Amino acid sequence: MKLLLFDQNLSPRLVDRLADIYPGSKHVDNLGLATVPDRSVWEFARRNGHIVVSKDADFSELSLILGFPPKVIWIRWVNCSTRIIEALLRENYEAIAALDETQDMGILTLF
């Protein structure tokens, strides 16, 4: 399983809360990428083998324009807690693993 890279709009606590099933994942805050343009986050993820996890459409749009890698998990829940995001990523572990392994899919949308 590739590493997850959590975007600024998600809690940094997700890194520790999900370490048992997504070990080694990172948050942009911990990498000094919290205030850089999305394209810089995209490039970091591409160079370092991460799947970007975001609630913004921006990374899905970049994927459509630039292709992949990196791949993107687009969380479409509005105003939800970190606990809900954690549960969503746990419940969709198999779909995320499939995203990582497939060659012809770059975006996984979670509702």
N, C-alpha and C positions, 0 to 999 in steps of 0.2 A: 504494500500500500504506500503510495506516495504521501508526502507530508502535506498537511493543510497549512495555508497561510490565511489567517483571519484578518479581514479588512477592518478599518477604523470604526465602522458602524456596528461592530460586534464586540462583545466584552472580552478583554484580555484574559479573564478568568476561564474562558473556554479551553485554553491551552492546558491548564492543569486538570480541569474537570474531565477532559476527554483523553488524557495522556494514556489511559489504559488501553484504548482501542486505536488512537491516532498518535502514537508516540513520536516525539521529535517535532511536532507541529509548532508553529510560531504565530505571533501576533505582530502586526506592523508597528505597534507601540514599542515592543521590545527590540526591534531592529532599527529604530531611528527612522522609520518610514511613515510615521503618522501624518506628516504634513507635506509629503512629496506628492507630485501629480500621480494620478492613477497609472499612467504609462510607465512611471518608474517602478511602481509596485509590480506591475505586469512583467517588466523586464527582470526584476529580482526573482519572481516566481518562475519564470521561464528558465533562467540560468541555473537555478538551484533546485529544480524538480518539485516545485510545490503546486498544489491545486489551490486556487484562490477561492475563498469562501466569503461571500458578500451579500448584503441586502440591497445593493445598488444595481441598477441595470447597466452601469458603465462598463463593468468587466465583461458582461455578456455581449455588449456592443463591440468591445475591443476584440473579443473572440470571433465575432462575425466578420470584422474588418481584417484582422491580422492572422486569423486562423489559430491553431493551437499546436503545441503547448504555449502557455500553460492552459490547463483545463479549468473550468469554472463551476462552482456550485453556487447557484443563485437562490437565495432564500427569499421567498415571496410573502412571508408573514410580516404584517405591519404592527408595530408597537407590541412586541411580545417580549417576554422575559428571557433572560439567559437560560433559565431552566428549560423553557420550551425549545430553544435553539439546541441545547444539549440533547434533549430527548429526540428531536428531529434528526440530528446527525447520528445518534445511536440507532434509531429505528431504520435508518436508510443506509446502514453500513454496507450491505450487499450491493445496493445500487451504486454507492460511491466506489466500491471496489471494482464494479463492472465499468464505471466511467474511467477509472484509472487504467484498466486493461484493454479497453476497446480502442481501435485505431481510427474509427470513423464517427466518434461522438466527442464533442468538446465542452458541452454545457449540460449540467444536470440542474433542473429547476425543481425545488422542493416547496410544496404548498402546505 
